């Protein structure tokens, strides 16, 4: 169900990619992820010594997924950035979740 409190990205992405009106929207979100313009979230993924920093946009990830909304509510803020630590997942697995 679109708009549920769980992360329904796979279905949502498929549904909207089929509609040309929304294709530009998803392309812009993906561009933001890839270029990291104006990001305000730093997500630390992995375990020492392989910790990577992934950048995201709070408004986008919290609007699309209740999990991220909860994470940001509990995140610390440093120098204007939300800091989220996820040691139980690698960057390789985490990046596609943001898309």
VMD Tcl script that draws the C-alpha trace (Angstrom):
set ca {
  {0.00 0.00 0.00}
  {1.44 3.36 -0.99}
  {1.78 5.73 1.94}
  {1.93 3.01 4.57}
  {4.15 3.35 7.60}
  {6.63 0.80 6.28}
  {9.21 1.30 3.56}
  {7.34 0.35 0.42}
  {9.98 1.58 -2.02}
  {10.19 -1.44 -4.34}
  {6.46 -1.30 -5.14}
  {6.32 2.49 -5.13}
  {9.31 2.81 -7.43}
  {7.87 0.27 -9.89}
  {4.43 1.89 -9.80}
  {5.65 5.42 -10.41}
  {8.35 4.50 -12.92}
  {5.52 3.17 -15.08}
  {3.97 6.65 -15.11}
  {5.92 9.24 -17.16}
  {4.59 12.09 -15.02}
  {6.50 10.77 -12.02}
  {9.60 9.65 -13.88}
  {11.16 13.13 -13.72}
  {10.49 13.24 -9.95}
  {12.35 9.99 -9.40}
  {15.18 11.08 -11.68}
  {15.60 14.25 -9.60}
  {15.63 12.27 -6.34}
  {18.26 9.95 -7.77}
  {20.28 12.94 -8.98}
  {20.22 14.38 -5.45}
  {21.45 11.06 -4.08}
  {24.26 10.84 -6.62}
  {25.39 14.48 -6.49}
  {24.67 14.99 -2.77}
  {23.70 18.64 -3.32}
  {22.52 20.26 -0.09}
  {22.49 17.04 1.95}
  {21.78 17.36 5.66}
  {22.12 13.76 6.89}
  {25.33 11.81 7.43}
  {24.74 8.10 7.85}
  {27.70 6.07 9.11}
  {27.39 2.49 7.89}
  {29.59 -0.53 8.56}
  {31.94 -1.58 11.32}
  {35.48 -0.37 12.06}
  {37.74 -0.22 10.14}
  {35.26 -0.19 7.24}
  {32.94 2.63 8.23}
  {31.65 4.67 5.30}
  {29.71 7.92 5.36}
  {26.58 8.06 3.20}
  {24.85 11.40 2.61}
  {21.09 11.92 2.31}
  {18.35 14.53 2.53}
  {16.24 14.44 5.70}
  {13.06 15.71 4.10}
  {13.16 13.12 1.33}
  {14.03 10.04 3.36}
  {11.70 10.87 6.25}
  {8.76 11.59 3.94}
  {9.16 8.31 2.10}
  {9.87 5.96 4.97}
  {8.72 5.85 8.59}
  {11.91 4.01 9.57}
  {14.05 6.96 8.50}
  {11.63 9.41 10.08}
  {12.10 7.60 13.40}
  {15.86 7.43 12.96}
  {16.07 11.17 12.34}
  {13.89 11.90 15.36}
  {16.48 10.12 17.52}
  {19.59 11.31 15.68}
  {22.14 13.66 17.12}
  {22.87 16.87 15.26}
  {26.42 18.11 14.66}
  {27.26 21.27 12.72}
  {23.80 21.29 11.12}
  {23.89 17.62 10.03}
  {21.83 14.75 11.39}
  {24.19 11.91 12.37}
  {22.84 8.38 12.09}
  {24.95 5.29 12.82}
  {24.03 1.93 11.29}
  {26.77 -0.58 12.07}
  {24.73 -3.58 10.99}
  {24.79 -2.87 7.23}
  {27.43 -2.15 4.61}
  {27.49 0.84 2.28}
  {26.99 -1.49 -0.68}
  {23.71 -2.77 0.78}
  {22.58 0.55 2.24}
  {22.88 2.84 -0.81}
  {20.15 1.04 -2.83}
  {17.77 1.43 0.13}
  {18.05 5.21 -0.21}
  {17.15 5.05 -3.89}
}
mol new
graphics top color blue
foreach p $ca { graphics top sphere $p radius 0.5 }
foreach p [lrange $ca 0 end-1] q [lrange $ca 1 end] { graphics top cylinder $p $q radius 0.2 }
display resetview
